[in-house]
Amino acid sequence: MNKKAWIWIAVAILAALAIALVWMVSHQDAAVLKIGATLPLSGDAAVWGKNTQEGIDLAVEEINASGGVLGRNLVIAYEDTKALPKEGVTAYRKLVAVDRVQAIIDDSVSGVTLAMAPLAQRDQVVILATGATAPKISDAGKYIFRIWNSDAYEGQVAADYAFDNLDLHSMAILYVNNEYGKGLEQVFRARFRERGGKVSISEGFAQSATDMRTQITKIIASAADGLYVVGYPKEIPIALRQAKELGLSVPLLGTVAMQDPQLIKSAGDAAEGLMFPYPKSLTAQHVSRFSQAFQNRYGKEPGITADVGYDAVKMLAKAIELSGGITGEEIMTGLNMLQDYPGVSGTMTFDENGDVHKPMGIKVVNGGQFRWK
């Protein structure tokens, strides 16, 4: 056999291998359903990202053990946003261009969600945010959903509680200076003034700040009756400790972000008495099953956002089953078909803006524990 013949044989073999590889990849892709997840797995909000990831992974295990979604095993492609909008955009582009996802479970940082939303709306990719709360997200587009209450609701609940239940008429605000913090600051301020109260001072601090003494000193000088604090688990314990060191002794109101064991662990007795709105607990049997399953898998109680991570996966799976399709448009249609969905984080129906409205109560740190008022 001459050299030319050997070359043609080699080419034929390589072509056959290439065809076989394409066939294998296509059949592997057909056997799985991939969903993206953009979470803050490092950085300021990493505690939320890791909690959410644990909830997601538990839900995926349960779904795949029950036969998957439309006969496919569910797979999650994770990308770390570091709680930064720029990183969120990079993560989004990778998930859509490389992983070819049609739905993304988003993190708890509003700035990240808002940065990705125009791209998702353009590409007809569903974003299901687990904890992003900025009011602007309500107008982000029909492909943008969230399963945590908007700040527009939470801020009003906090302001009403301060005025009606705590009988406070002069409030100071200390907030992280980003989309999340500014959104809650504006809602609380407007609602408290509407009720007849006065916001005597409002001070912002940079994300990742480690010294808020200047702002707290100004707040003390304002002689406000109470303080409304908005921030992340990394900064708020610092603010609480420094407020105690400087002698601030007024009632403290916070946000849903305060519901995390790390806050009490880090702030210690400086967290005592801190109050904040939180979706009312459910007593349904499936919530108990979730808690037990979580403890069995991880050996601990679910942290904040673990439940919404779990719900996000289950709701996307249900939406795909309802619509019978896996394109962004079909998933969007399926989510809008969900009515009174019995999630472990609350009962949910999406309104025309992709928002949910979970009833809220007030929690307080008492004796080193989170308790209902």
N, C-alpha and C positions, 0 to 999 in steps of 0.2 A: 504494500500500500504506500502510495507516495505521500509526500509532505502535505500537498494541497488537500488530499482526502482526509488526513488526520485533522487538519484545521476545520474542515466542514463538520466532521464528527464532533469536535470540541464545541463548536458553535451550537450545534443541535442539542448537545447535552446541557449546555448553559441555558439555552432557551427553554428547555424542558424544566430545568430546575427553577427558573424564574417564574414560569407559569404555575408550577406546583406551589411556590412560595406565595404568589398572589392568591391562589385558591385557598391556601391555608389561612392566610390573614383575613380574607373576606369571610370565610366561614367562622373564624374566631370572633370577628367583629359582629357577625350576625348572632352569635351565641351570647353576647353581653350587651348591656345597655349602660352607657357611660353618662354620668352626670358630673358636672364640675362643682367645686367648692372653693370659694375664695375666703380664706379665714386669716385672722391675725395670729399666726402660730408662733410669732416672736414679736418683741416690741411691747408697747404700753398696754395693749389690750390682749396679750397672749393668754391670760387666764380665761377670757371668754372664748377665744378661738379653740383652745384645747378642750374646754368643756363641751363646746359645740361639736367638735370632732368626735368626742367619746359618744355623744348622743347619736350622731350620724352613723358611726360604725356599728353601734348596737342595732339600730333600725335596719341597716343593710344586712346584717347577719340574720335577723329574723325573717326578712323578706326573702332572701335567697334560700333559707331553710324551708320556706313554704312554697317554693317553686319559682321564685323570681317575679318579674313583671312582664306580662305577655309572653311568658315562657323563656325569658332571658334573665340571666344573672345580672344583678345590679353591681356596678363598679363605680367608685368615686375617684375622680382625679383631683387631688388637692394642690392648691397653690397658696403660698404665704403672702399676705398683703402687708404685713408688719403694721397694720392699722394706718397706712399711708395711701392717699388717693392715687398717687403716681404708681405705686406698686400694684394697686388694684387694677389699674388700666393695663399694665403689663401682664398681670395674671389673666385678665379677661381675654386679651388678644391671644395668648398662648393656648388657653382652653378652647377657644373657638377655632383658631387656625390649625392647631396641631391635634388636639384631642377631639375636635369636631363635635363638641357638646351642644345640645339644644336647650339645656336648662342649667342654671348655676345657683347653688345655695350660697347666699352671701352672708357676710359677717355682721358684727354689731356696731360698725363705725359708719355713721351717716355720710361722712365725706367720701368714703370709699364707694358706697352705693351710688351717690350722686355723680361721681366721676365716671362710673361704668354705665349708668343708666342710658345716656344718649346713644352709646355704642350698641347696647342690647336692643334698644328700641329700633334702631336702624337695621340691625341684623335679624330682628324677630327671634331673639333668644330670651327665654324667660329668666328673670332674676327673682328668686324668692329669698328675701332678706329675713334673717332670724332675729335681729335686734336693732336694726337701724331705725331711728325714731324721729329724725328731722321732719318737720311739717312739709318741707319742699318735696319730699318723696311722693306725697299724694298726687302731685302733678307731673311725675316723671315719665308717665306713659303706660299704655295698657299691658305691656309685657313685664311691668315692675310690680311685684307683690311683696307684702311683708306680713309676718305673723306675730309682730309685737305692736302694742298700741303706739300711735303717733304721739309725739311730744305735745301736740295740740290738745290732746286729751289728758295726758299725765300731768302737764304743767298746770292745767286748770284744777285737777283734783288736789294737787299740792297747795295751790293758792287758796282754794275754798276751805281746805282743812285748817290752814294757818289762820284764816280770818274767822271761820265759824266755830271751830272746835278748840283752837288754842287761844282765841281772842287776841290775836296779835294785830296791831294796826300800823306798825312800822317795821319793814323788813329790809335786810341787807342781802345782797346776792354775791356769791363767789363762784365763778364758773370757768371751765376750761375754754380757751378762746379758739374754738373750731366750730364746724357746722352743728355738731351735737350740742355743745355748750351754749352757743348763741341762740339756737332754736328754743331750748328750754328757758333760757334767760328772758327771751322776748315774750314767750307765752305766759310765764309766771308773772312777769312785770305787768303785762296788759291786764291779766285777769285780776291780780291783786288790787290794782288801781280801780278797775271796774267795780270791784266789791266795796270800794271806799277806803282802801288802805293806801299807804305811802311806801314807796321804795326809796329809802334814804340814801343808799349808795349801792353801786354795782361795780364789782372789780373782776377783771379777767386775769387768767394766768396762762402761760404757755403750756401746751401739751408736753409732758415729761418734766415739768418744773419740779424742783426739789426744795424751793424756799418761797413760801407764800407769806412770810412775816410782814412785809411791807403792806400787802393788801389787807391782812388781818388787822394790823394796827389801825389802818384807816377805818375799817369796819367797826372796831371797838370805839373809836372816836366819834362815829356817827350816832352812837347811842340807840341803835335800832333795837326793836323788841325781840327780833329773831333773825336767824341766818338760814338762807336757802343755798345749799351747796350742790354744784353740778360738776362731775368729773369721772375719771376712770379709777379702777381698783388700785392702780399704781400710785396715783397722786393724792387721792382723797384721804387715806390714812395719814399721810404726811401733813395735810392741811388740818386734820382733826387734832393730831398731836401738837402742832404748833399753835393752834387756837387755844388749846388747854394750857400750854406753857405761858402764853401771853395773857391768860386770865379771862378769856371770853366765856361768859356764863349764861348765855341766852339759849332758848330752845333751838335745836338744830333740825332742819328738814333737808332731806336728800332726795335721791332718785332711785328708780328700780335697779340701777347699777350697784347699789349698796348691798344688795342681797348676795353676798359671797362670803364664805367662811374666812377667806384671806383678809378681808377688811377687818374683821374682829381680831384675827390673829396679829395683824400688823399694827392696828391702831390701839389695841388693848382697851383699857378703861376710858380712853379718850373718845371711844365710840359709844359709850353708854348714853342712852337717852335719844340717840339719833333716830328720827322717824322718816319714813319714806313710803310713797305709794307702791303697791305691788298687785298684780292680778290675783284675784281671790282664788284660794286653793280649791281644788276639786276633790271630791271624795269618791269618785267613781272607781269601780273595781279595776278598770284598765290602768288607772293612774297608780294604784298599788302594785299592779303587776309590773309596770315600768320601773318603779322604784326598786322592787325586788330583783328584777332582771339586771338592772344597773349595778346593784350591790354584788350580785353573783359574779358579774363579769369583771368589775373593777375593784371590788372590795372596799367601796366607800359610798357615801351618799351622793346623789347627783348634784353637781355644782350649777350655779346660775348659767343659763343658756343651754345646758345639756338637754333639757326637755324640748326646747324649740328646735334644736338640731335634729332630734329624734322625730318631732312632728313634721319638719320640713321634708324629710325623706319619705315618710309615710304618706304625706299629702301629695307629693309629686307622683308617687307610685299610683295612688288612687286616681289622680287626675289623668294619668296615662291610660289606665284601665277604663275610665269613664269615656274618654274621647276615642280610645282605640288606636291612637297614633302617637308617634314620638317626635314629631316636628315641633318647633317652638310654638307655632300657631295652634297646633292640636293640644299641646300641654297647657297653653294659656286658656283655651276653651274648656279644658277639663277642670282647671282650678276654679273657673267661674261657675262650674256646675256643682261644686261642693257647697252643701248647705248644712249649717250647724254641725260641722265636722267635730267629732269628739276627741280632740287632741289631749295629750297629757299636760299641755300648758294652758288649756282652756278650750271652750267651745268656740268654733270659728266659722264665720261666713265672710267672704270678701265683698266689700262694697264696690261702687263704681270706680273707685280710685285704687283698688287693690289693697285696701286697708281692712284690718279687723278691729273689733271694739270689745275687748274683754273687760268685764266689770272689775273695778279695783277697790281694794281696801287699804288700810294703813298698817305698816309693820313698825316695830320699834326694837332697838337693841336693849335688852334687859337681862342683866346677869350674865352677859357674854353669850346670849342667845337671841335669835330672831324670833320675835313673838308678834302675834296679831294684837292690835289695840282693841 
